Every structure is written in C-alpha cells, then in structure tokens.
Amino acid sequence: MPKPLQKVLDAIAKKATPPVILVGGSSEFLSERAFHEIRDAIIAANPGINVEAFEPGFELAAVIDSFRTMSLFGGPRLMVLPEVNAFVSAKELTSLFDKSVSEWKSAKTDRKRATASAKLLHVLGLVGCDLDMKDNAIANALGVPLDDTLTAMLTFSRATGKKAGRGEDDAALLTEAVARGGAAGTILLMRSGGEMPRESATVDLIDRNGAVVVADVSRENFNAVLAEAVAEVAAEADVKFEPAALNRLRQKLGIERTLADKFAKDVPDLRIAVSEAERLVTLAGAGERVTAQMVDREVESVEGGARYELGSLFTEGKYVEAVSKLRDLVAQARRDDPKASIEIQYGRFLFPLADEIRQMIAIHSYARGRKIDLRSSIQYNRFKDTVADSLGDYLKGLGLVRQRPHPFPLHKKWEAARTQGEADLFRALAAVADIEVKRKSGGLPVDLSMETFLLSRVRR
C-alpha cells in the first residue's frame, strides 16, 4: 500500500531510507514537489552521499546496471531518475505521445526537449519502433501524420544517441532489479511520468521492498490539497493566508464553479492556483497577511472583470481611462509619500507600460516562430487549451514575467497584440524609453509627457 510522503520523510530522517522509492500520481505539481522533498531529505540525512543523477529518458537498463554495481569510491550512493515511463501501458499510448508533443512545443531549453524526447522514445518502444527506421515509417506506426514537430523530435532524439525504450519490458526489468536488490548502500529514487497504475505487480513489489508515494489530486480532495499547499507556501514566507482569502481565491479562479458542476469531470489546475497564492504571499511580504480584500484587488486583475490597473488599460487600448487611472495612482502615491518629487511619482509607472509593450512584442515573436497567424482571433477556450501554457512559458523564459500568467489576461494580451503592428510596438517602447531619459535629464515635464504619450495612441 502506498505510503504517505511524511512517513517516508520520517523514515529518511531516522536513517531508515528505503532502498527503492517511486513517486508518481495524477498531479504533476504534487509529484514534482514530493520527489524534490525526498531527494533533498536523503541528501540532508546523509552528508557526503554520492549523487548520481540521470537525465529523463535515460536507458533504464543502464540505470539498473549501475544500481546493482558497487561504487568504485565506496560510501552511500543516491541514484536519481527524474522520469521513468516503465509503468505506461500500451493503452495510454496516445495520451503519452500527445504529452510529449505538447512538452516539445513549449520547451525552451535542451533539458526540456530531452524530457519530451524521453516520452517519445518510450512511445516508440511500445509500438516496436526504433530510431533506425525512416521518419515516415515511424509516423505510420504511431498512426500520426509526419509533421515538422515529429521530424524535429526524431532528429533531436537521434542526436542524443539514446535508443527507443523497451516498452513494457522495462517494467519487467525493474521488477527483477527490485526483487534482487541493488548494491550495498545504494538508493534508487524514481519519479513516474504519469499516474500510478492501480494494478501493477512492479509497483506492488517496489512498495513491499521500498516505498511508493502517490501524489494524486481529485475533485473530491482538491480543496484540501490546495489548502495544504497554500499553507506551506505561506509558512515558508512567514505570511498569514487568511481562510477568507483562500475562499475568495477559489472563487476568483473559478475553482468552486468547476467543482460544483456535478456533470463535469475536470480537476482544476493546482499549479495555477498555488502560483497565484505565491504571488499574493510575495506581494504581502514577511510578517503580513493575505486578506480577502487583497485577493479581490489583485486577482481581479488576473481573472478579468472590472480591471482598472494601468498596464491592463493600456493593453486593452483604453487610453483615456489609462490617463485617469494614472492620475489616481499618482494622487494616491503622493498621499503615501508626499516628499517624493513629481518626476519620481510619475516615473514609477513608466515600468508597467514598458512591461506591457515588451510582452506584446514577445507575443508577435512567439506567433512568428510557431507560424501562427496573429491577425486571426482565437476563441478563449481554444487559446487556453492550445496556446496559453506554451506562451506563458515563453514569456517566463525571456524574463518578461516572474511566473506563468493566468490564461485570461494572457488571452487579452494576445488579442491586443493582434491589433497592433510590431513596428508600432517598438516605436511605443522607444517613446517610453525617451520619456524615462528626459525625466532624468530635463525636458518636457514627465506628467505631461506620459499623458501625451497615452492620448497620442487614441488616434491609432
């Protein structure tokens, strides 16, 4: 029977670390977090332990050979395999292939591409293919068209020198290794690439000889899991997250509406909800509280509705309203800090404008790189399912956002970028930069410059 995460962590702290640990579950967010907590706990409990980390998709046979072989340097050893797909059945073939393609499209680094490639290699093993075959033959075996994405993935996989997985034979290989045991002092920590199968002799064997940690989240336990995750985030930052604030957060993100639908089977995205909580905790600061009023103020700007923040108004083309909002913001800032000069009070709001412009420029770049016609509107639900995640990762990878944005405001930015030319956006960014330079070196007063800049865009 799978063991609770805390029980495994307690065993590690007592120097009774299981020799084989498998982490997996329906929630990738929880699975990743549990995997990292266990890894860090083992290293902390065993100073000087030799850590041998493998890339996702590394050939399992080689990992097992290393697991059975004594280290040349002696001492305890931790083998870390961040993704193993030995438990994926042929029935899950389509789902795994789609996931590999999705991860490939959103990847910004070779490390992420290697993860997507690992899933593809396992799929090839399940259908009895290998990389020596021609691309057309592989596509036919998978039952999918040969497009640029699949071609690029196959090319990358061949360049890495890795081989296609052995399909379901990997589970048998792992079963044998667990039954026989590894070299003395060797610990094997693995993370499953998806849900843990309910009826698996391999999983049962690992649980009997080591530990299996299942990180599942369902509609029934979602609120409890979210509350626990938010509490951990708040505790780490020394912030009090009020219960009323958590309730408002669930409402603002549509979680309560989704869970209340008795005919739906969807489980809300835990990662997005926790990310929003992290953002609120960061805004509150150590020793402070996240209140329902703060959620109303901040999360509205993420979810939509009555959004009146300066950057959002600029993005949506509401320039007259943006001028009014700018005056309100400066008036409030002057009440809070009456000693600051007018140049400083206005100047601090140049940065949100510049951020909005840079993000819209990045959207043009993203669309061009993926051959998406930005001139065509995309309905929100389709955007959320096909574009939002990869675009959010793209913006985060460029350093334009601190965390992946919620799909709602991202869709609004997409629609705004669709109506503005890239050259015009670059000119706007240059104008903002010019205002910043003149603000510090003399010239037209900054309040007049900013309002003139905003109103000049009304004619466009």
HELIX and SHEET records of a PDB file:
HELIX    1   1 LEU A    5  ALA A   13  1                                   9    
HELIX    2   2 GLU A   28  ALA A   45  1                                  18    
HELIX    3   3 LEU A   60  ARG A   68  1                                   9    
HELIX    4   4 ALA A   90  GLU A   92  5                                   3    
HELIX    5   5 LEU A   93  SER A  106  1                                  14    
HELIX    6   6 ASP A  110  LEU A  126  1                                  17    
HELIX    7   7 ASP A  135  LEU A  142  1                                   8    
HELIX    8   8 ASP A  148  THR A  160  1                                  13    
HELIX    9   9 ASP A  169  ARG A  180  1                                  12    
HELIX   10  10 ALA A  201  ASN A  209  1                                   9    
HELIX   11  11 PHE A  222  GLU A  236  1                                  15    
HELIX   12  12 PRO A  243  LYS A  252  1                                  10    
HELIX   13  13 ILE A  255  ALA A  260  1                                   6    
HELIX   14  14 LEU A  270  ALA A  284  1                                  15    
HELIX   15  15 ALA A  292  GLU A  303  1                                  12    
HELIX   16  16 LEU A  310  THR A  315  1                                   6    
HELIX   17  17 TYR A  319  ASP A  336  1                                  18    
HELIX   18  18 ILE A  342  GLY A  347  1                                   6    
HELIX   19  19 LEU A  350  GLY A  369  1                                  20    
HELIX   20  20 TYR A  380  THR A  386  1                                   7    
HELIX   21  21 ALA A  388  GLY A  397  1                                  10    
HELIX   22  22 PRO A  407  ARG A  418  1                                  12    
HELIX   23  23 GLU A  422  SER A  441  1                                  20    
HELIX   24  24 VAL A  446  SER A  456  1                                  11    
HELIX   25  25 ARG A  457  ARG A  459  5                                   3    
SHEET    1   A 5 ASN A  50  ALA A  53  0                                        
SHEET    2   A 5 ARG A  77  VAL A  84  1                                        
SHEET    3   A 5 THR A 186  SER A 192  1                                        
SHEET    4   A 5 VAL A  20  GLY A  24  1                                        
SHEET    5   A 5 ALA A 211  VAL A 214  1                                        
SHEET    1   B 2 LYS A 240  PHE A 241  0                                        
SHEET    2   B 2 ARG A 289  VAL A 290  1                                        
END                                                                             
